[in-house]
Amino acid sequence: MMNPAMMMKAFKAKKEFEDRHPRVLSFIQNEIMTGIEEGTVLEMTVTKPGRPGVTANMRITAEDLALLEELKNMGANMK
């Protein structure tokens, strides 16, 4: 079990992240946490200042879905 001080610190950090990046959390909640199917492709692009973007993608496997479900359950237990 996480100690109360660490839980408060984690909740504060999550809230600050949500405040800075509301669209990212909304995207994760709406697209990832609501049920991605096996075979779905996730793609990310990182663009650093003054440099071209670098893109990577992954096709979701059954094992990935099991991990996402476990993370989702952990998040529900933190509320």
Secondary structure, DSSP 8 states (H G I E B T S, - for coil): ---HHHHHHHHHHHHHHHHH-HHHHHHIIIIITTT--TT-EEEEEE--TTS--EEEEEE--HHHHHHHHHHHHHHHHH-
